């Protein structure tokens, strides 16, 4: 993961991955069929950690609006060098050319959408939120908004602060 986030998967050699892992290239390729496979497995591993951290962070906050704000804060990149988001962007670049990668990414993102839907449903039951006409449409739109804001944060040029991006997302949610 460090190599991919430092240089990008296209610049990383399997031999360097093997060296850092204290393995041979053959051993690495025994477990992974390609560099793309390494990228996707690194992303899945990191994304799982991020989801666990997000769920723990949400458990520490009460109130639907506060939980939504915490969800947004956890979802968005911590910085332009956020390893999770670098992995996501590397994988997204492959999705238009590979249906399996697209499906893999959709399965990862579905977990975030499910958590968002559960959060909104609790907020509706508490009376804090109005029920969206279609929960799937709402979670798709809202995560697409967050993805777009995340890309703004990851750019090398003008980068809105994370606080500003959270504010924009929460304004849209309201």
KABEL-V702171 format. One record per residue. RES is the residue in one small letter. PHI is phi as a letter, one per 30 degrees, with the letter a starting at -180 (NA if undefined). OMEGA is omega in radians with two decimals (* if undefined). D_CENTER is the distance of its C-alpha to the mean C-alpha in whole Angstrom. Layout:
res->RES phi->PHI omega->OMEGA d_center->D_CENTER
res->RES phi->PHI omega->OMEGA d_center->D_CENTER
//
This chain:
res->x phi->NA omega->-3.14 d_center->15
res->x phi->d omega->3.14 d_center->17
res->x phi->d omega->-3.12 d_center->18
res->x phi->d omega->-3.10 d_center->16
res->x phi->d omega->3.10 d_center->14
res->x phi->d omega->-2.97 d_center->18
res->x phi->b omega->-3.04 d_center->19
res->x phi->j omega->-3.05 d_center->17
res->x phi->d omega->-3.11 d_center->17
res->x phi->d omega->-3.13 d_center->20
res->x phi->c omega->-3.09 d_center->22
res->x phi->d omega->3.07 d_center->22
res->x phi->c omega->3.10 d_center->25
res->x phi->e omega->3.13 d_center->25
res->x phi->d omega->3.12 d_center->28
res->x phi->d omega->3.06 d_center->26
res->x phi->e omega->-3.13 d_center->23
res->x phi->d omega->-3.14 d_center->26
res->x phi->d omega->-3.14 d_center->28
res->x phi->d omega->-3.14 d_center->25
res->x phi->d omega->-3.10 d_center->25
res->x phi->h omega->3.13 d_center->29
res->x phi->b omega->3.00 d_center->29
res->x phi->c omega->3.08 d_center->31
res->x phi->e omega->3.12 d_center->29
res->x phi->d omega->3.11 d_center->30
res->x phi->d omega->3.11 d_center->29
res->x phi->d omega->-3.09 d_center->25
res->x phi->d omega->3.03 d_center->26
res->x phi->d omega->-3.09 d_center->28
res->x phi->c omega->-3.09 d_center->24
res->x phi->b omega->-3.08 d_center->22
res->x phi->d omega->-3.09 d_center->24
res->x phi->a omega->3.04 d_center->22
res->x phi->d omega->3.10 d_center->20
res->x phi->d omega->3.11 d_center->17
res->x phi->d omega->3.09 d_center->18
res->x phi->d omega->3.12 d_center->17
res->x phi->e omega->-3.07 d_center->14
res->x phi->d omega->3.12 d_center->12
res->x phi->d omega->3.07 d_center->14
res->x phi->d omega->3.11 d_center->12
res->x phi->d omega->-3.13 d_center->9
res->x phi->d omega->3.13 d_center->10
res->x phi->d omega->-3.11 d_center->11
res->x phi->d omega->-3.13 d_center->9
res->x phi->d omega->3.09 d_center->6
res->x phi->d omega->3.09 d_center->9
res->x phi->d omega->3.14 d_center->10
res->x phi->d omega->3.11 d_center->8
res->x phi->d omega->3.12 d_center->9
res->x phi->d omega->3.12 d_center->12
res->x phi->d omega->3.14 d_center->12
res->x phi->d omega->3.14 d_center->11
res->x phi->d omega->3.09 d_center->14
res->x phi->d omega->3.13 d_center->16
res->x phi->d omega->3.14 d_center->16
res->x phi->d omega->-3.13 d_center->16
res->x phi->d omega->-3.12 d_center->19
res->x phi->d omega->-3.06 d_center->21
res->x phi->c omega->3.07 d_center->21
res->x phi->c omega->3.13 d_center->23
res->x phi->j omega->-3.05 d_center->24
res->x phi->d omega->-3.10 d_center->21
res->x phi->d omega->3.10 d_center->21
res->x phi->d omega->3.10 d_center->20
res->x phi->d omega->3.12 d_center->18
res->x phi->d omega->3.11 d_center->16
res->x phi->d omega->3.11 d_center->16
res->x phi->d omega->3.10 d_center->15
res->x phi->e omega->-3.14 d_center->12
res->x phi->e omega->-3.14 d_center->11
res->x phi->d omega->3.11 d_center->12
res->x phi->d omega->-3.09 d_center->9
res->x phi->d omega->-3.04 d_center->6
res->x phi->d omega->-3.14 d_center->8
res->x phi->d omega->3.09 d_center->8
res->x phi->d omega->-3.12 d_center->11
res->x phi->a omega->3.07 d_center->13
res->x phi->d omega->3.11 d_center->13
res->x phi->c omega->-3.11 d_center->13
res->x phi->e omega->-3.08 d_center->10
res->x phi->e omega->-3.13 d_center->10
res->x phi->d omega->-3.10 d_center->6
res->x phi->d omega->3.03 d_center->6
res->x phi->d omega->3.10 d_center->9
res->x phi->d omega->3.11 d_center->9
res->x phi->e omega->-3.09 d_center->6
res->x phi->d omega->3.07 d_center->9
res->x phi->d omega->-3.12 d_center->12
res->x phi->d omega->3.12 d_center->11
res->x phi->e omega->-3.12 d_center->11
res->x phi->d omega->-3.14 d_center->14
res->x phi->c omega->-3.03 d_center->16
res->x phi->e omega->-3.11 d_center->15
res->x phi->d omega->-3.07 d_center->18
res->x phi->c omega->-3.05 d_center->20
res->x phi->b omega->-3.11 d_center->19
res->x phi->d omega->3.14 d_center->19
res->x phi->d omega->3.08 d_center->18
res->x phi->d omega->3.11 d_center->15
res->x phi->e omega->3.14 d_center->14
res->x phi->d omega->3.12 d_center->15
res->x phi->e omega->-3.14 d_center->13
res->x phi->d omega->3.11 d_center->10
res->x phi->d omega->3.13 d_center->11
res->x phi->d omega->3.08 d_center->12
res->x phi->d omega->-3.10 d_center->8
res->x phi->d omega->3.13 d_center->7
res->x phi->e omega->3.12 d_center->11
res->x phi->d omega->3.09 d_center->10
res->x phi->d omega->3.13 d_center->8
res->x phi->d omega->3.11 d_center->11
res->x phi->d omega->3.12 d_center->13
res->x phi->d omega->3.09 d_center->13
res->x phi->d omega->3.13 d_center->13
res->x phi->d omega->3.13 d_center->16
res->x phi->d omega->3.11 d_center->18
res->x phi->d omega->-3.14 d_center->17
res->x phi->d omega->3.13 d_center->19
res->x phi->d omega->3.08 d_center->21
res->x phi->d omega->3.11 d_center->22
res->x phi->d omega->3.09 d_center->23
res->x phi->d omega->-3.13 d_center->25
res->x phi->d omega->3.10 d_center->27
res->x phi->d omega->-3.11 d_center->28
res->x phi->i omega->-3.13 d_center->29
res->x phi->d omega->-3.09 d_center->26
res->x phi->c omega->2.93 d_center->24
res->x phi->d omega->3.13 d_center->26
res->x phi->d omega->3.06 d_center->25
res->x phi->d omega->3.13 d_center->23
res->x phi->e omega->3.12 d_center->25
res->x phi->b omega->-3.06 d_center->23
res->x phi->d omega->3.13 d_center->20
res->x phi->d omega->3.10 d_center->18
res->x phi->d omega->-3.14 d_center->19
res->x phi->d omega->-3.10 d_center->18
res->x phi->d omega->3.07 d_center->14
res->x phi->d omega->-3.14 d_center->14
res->x phi->d omega->-3.05 d_center->15
res->x phi->d omega->3.10 d_center->13
res->x phi->d omega->3.06 d_center->10
res->x phi->d omega->3.05 d_center->11
res->x phi->e omega->-3.14 d_center->13
res->x phi->d omega->3.09 d_center->10
res->x phi->d omega->3.12 d_center->8
res->x phi->d omega->3.09 d_center->12
res->x phi->d omega->3.11 d_center->12
res->x phi->d omega->3.12 d_center->9
res->x phi->d omega->3.06 d_center->11
res->x phi->e omega->-3.13 d_center->14
res->x phi->d omega->-3.07 d_center->13
res->x phi->d omega->-3.11 d_center->12
res->x phi->d omega->3.11 d_center->16
res->x phi->d omega->-3.09 d_center->19
res->x phi->c omega->-3.09 d_center->21
res->x phi->e omega->-3.11 d_center->21
res->x phi->b omega->3.06 d_center->18
res->x phi->d omega->3.12 d_center->18
res->x phi->d omega->3.10 d_center->18
res->x phi->d omega->3.12 d_center->15
res->x phi->e omega->3.14 d_center->18
res->x phi->d omega->3.13 d_center->19
res->x phi->d omega->3.08 d_center->15
res->x phi->d omega->3.10 d_center->15
res->x phi->e omega->3.14 d_center->19
res->x phi->d omega->-3.14 d_center->18
res->x phi->d omega->-3.11 d_center->16
res->x phi->d omega->3.06 d_center->18
res->x phi->d omega->3.11 d_center->21
res->x phi->d omega->3.13 d_center->20
res->x phi->d omega->-3.14 d_center->19
res->x phi->d omega->* d_center->23
//
